[in-house]
Amino acid sequence: MNVKYSFLLIDDIAMNNMLTHLTIKRIYPNSKVVEFTDAQNALTYLKEQYSKMEDGENAILFLDIYMPQMDGWGFLKEFEQLNEKIKNGIKVYILSSSNSHQDLDKADSNKHVAGYIVKPFSENYLKDVLNNIQPSA
């Protein structure tokens, strides 16, 4: 099956984004990967680019939760305000160094969070995420 994936990485530490990006490209070399170190810039990008998303397109967003300015929880609050087409077309996964029960519970109770991954990111985590995505096409 030739499924096209797009990935969005939001982490205030550029090195974390780069490592996740490299891991993704090892498994899906033709995938699109866009990195952000600022959650507000990522929201602007989503509003501009993903409102044009085609039906059947698969987008996966890996979101850090502890960032300056706007943290992951603030991002998710703003994400809730986006149009349905954007929200329905993007699977959000928390990618954090935190393994606190409070963060896990908070993520689990958010309807937009599809999963929670504790860093470091690995090929096995990526394969698990992709195995849980049901392609529309």
N, C-alpha and C positions, 0 to 999 in steps of 0.2 A: 504494500500500500504506500503510495507516495503522498504523505501528509506533510503540508507545509506548516512549520511552526515559527512563530515570532516570539521573542523573549524580551522582556523589559526588566532591567536590574536597577533597583533603587537601594543604594547604600552610600552613606556619607564618606566611607573609606574607599577611595578609588582602587586600591590594591585588591580589596574583596571583590569588587565588580570585575576586575581583570581576571582573577582566578576563576570566578564563576563563568565568565565569558569563555575562557579557554576550555573549561570542562565541557560546556555546551558544544563548542565547535569541534571537539574531539569526537563526539557522538553524532552530531548533526552539522557537518561542515557547511551546508548550504542554508542553514537557518539564519534569520535576521536577529541580531542581538543589539539592543540599544541600552546604553548605560546612563544612569543619572546619579549624581552625588547630592542632589537637592530634590526633595519630594515635591516641592511646589512646581519646579520646572517639569517634573514628570507629569503632574496633573495637567499643566498647560499643553504638553505634548499629546496626552490622551485626548483632550478635548479637540485638538486640531486634527490629529491623525486618525484616531480610532472611531470618530463619528462617521468616517468614510469606509469603515471596515466592511468587507464583503461577507455575506452569509457563508458559513462553513469555514471561515478563517479561524485558526486557533492561535490565541495569544496567552502566554503564561508570564505572569509578573512575579518576580522574587523581591520581597520587601523586607528591609531591615526595620526593626522597630525603634531602636535607640539612636536617634540622630538629632543634631541641633536644628534650630529653626522649627521645622515641622517634623515631628516623629512619625513613625508608622501608624500609630493610633490616630493621629490627626489626619494623616493621608487617607485612612479608611473612612473617617467621618466625611471628608470631602468627596471621596470616591462614591459614597452613598448618594450624593447630589447629582452625579453624572447621569446622562440619559440611559435608558434601558438597553439600547443597542450596545453601548460601550460596556456596561456592567455585565451583560449577558455574554459578551464575546471574550471576556478576559477572566482567566482563572488566577486568583491571587494566592500565593504561598508566602507565609512568613519565613524568612531566612535570617535567623538571629543567633547570637552567641548565648542568649539567655535560655535557660532550661527551667526557669521558675514556674511553679504550678500556677501562680497568679497570671503570668503571661500566657501560658498554655490554655488556661480556662478562658481568658479574655478572647484569645484567638478562636477557640472552639465555639464561643457563643456569638461570633460575628458571622453572619450569613454569607459574607463575601470572601471569607477565608476558606480556601479549599484544603489547606494543610499547613503544618508547622514543621520546619526543618531546623535542626540545631547545627550551626556551623561546626566544622568546615564542610562545605558543599562537596559532594562527590558524584562520580558517575552513577553509583548505585541509587543515590537520592533522585537524580535526574530520571533514571529509568523507571523508578517507582512512580514519579510524578506523571511521566508520559504514559505509563500503563493504566493510570487512572483517568486519563483524558479519553473521552469517547468522541472520535472525529465525526463531524457532521457530514463529511463528504464520503 
